[in-house]
Amino acid sequence: MSLQLQVSRTQLAKHRVVERVEQALGEGEVRLTVEYFAFTANNITYGAAGDRLGYWQFFPVDNEVGEDWGVIPVWGFADVSESNCADLPVGERVYGYFPPATSVVMLPVNVKAHSFVDGAAHRQALPPLYNRYQRVSFDASYSKAGDVPRMLLSPLHLTSYCIWDHLKQQNWFGAEQIIIVSASSKTSLGVAVALDRDGAAPTVVGLTSQANKQFVADTSLYATTIGYDEIAASLEIKSAVIVDMAGNPNVRHALQARLGGQLQHYISVGLTHWDEEAKGSESNSSLVPIKSQEMFFAPTYILERMKTLAPGEFETNSANYLKAATEATFGWMEVVELGGIEALAELYPRFVEGTLPPSAGYVVKL
């Protein structure tokens, strides 16, 4: 039997732990037993944008009539426990995108020395970077000691790196300040690390809740830290580009009202305030329209960016950044280990509410 965490696709706070019968393997398939995975606010974004960006399709659920259960993908490590694939034997260790479950069946294709792709039919139209798995057993530099930072931070910080790279490529959109909304999130802090390392970057301002304001200020990564309720009084009126990890329309409107025509560009990345985004109005006729805006999706950006660089250049540059960002993050982050799917289910409502401390990083060990 395999345990799996499932959530409602329309009411993210609704969830259940399901005991599933392990299916027999087909030709070429393997069963992976998941050892552990990370769970962060980013995973809630996967759920909030599940229909829009296809996240529900990676590990589909066989719903009964009237049900809307889905599976939020996670990043973690697993070992091959059963194999009908000669190229992927029992005992091999794998890093990548999994369901929050004790096991999963995959169909390895395009098997190479250090990677393979899940060739399951339902995944072929999905972003290819999410379908690619690392065969860490064949990586000479692999150490299990690096598992936690890799699964907990690398997916977030790779997005952080891409956002910084995008801002730099666009010459900061001509802005004098970069304002990061939901400044306490790990992805936001990763962006702040990249900007802090870049001597040419404009001033960086962090927006956050009053509850997290001191934590954000203590990281020393932002020139100024401002509470959401202080935007009208404290935010400088000068040209700005917004990097929004929250998706809260009330904050967006407050920024429009304060900055007016000085708001050069708006980048929407995450939905940490997914419930407000769902309820909010998309427009307010009394506000100066945003000049330009975009929804940033890192997997697409990576594929396009790599076409403009020499082979291996993106990987080398991002790896150097990831190392620095990980070291910086472990200066303020405490890793909290949860014992199993049931323990995650117990804490899951607080991930949805956004009430967990930003200084904690959660890993689920099965």
Beta strands, then each sheet from edge to edge (+ up, - down):
strand 1: 2-8
strand 2: 15-20
strand 3: 30-39
strand 4: 69-70
strand 5: 74-83
strand 6: 93-98
strand 7: 103-106
strand 8: 108-109
strand 9: 115-118
strand 10: 132-135
strand 11: 177-181
strand 12: 203-208
strand 13: 224-227
strand 14: 240-244
strand 15: 263-268
strand 16: 293-295
strand 17: 334-339
strand 18: 360-365
sheet 1: 2+ 1- 4+
sheet 2: 7+ 3- 5+ 6- 10+ 9- 8+
sheet 3: 7+ 3- 18+ 17+
sheet 4: 13+ 12+ 11+ 14+ 15+ 16+
end
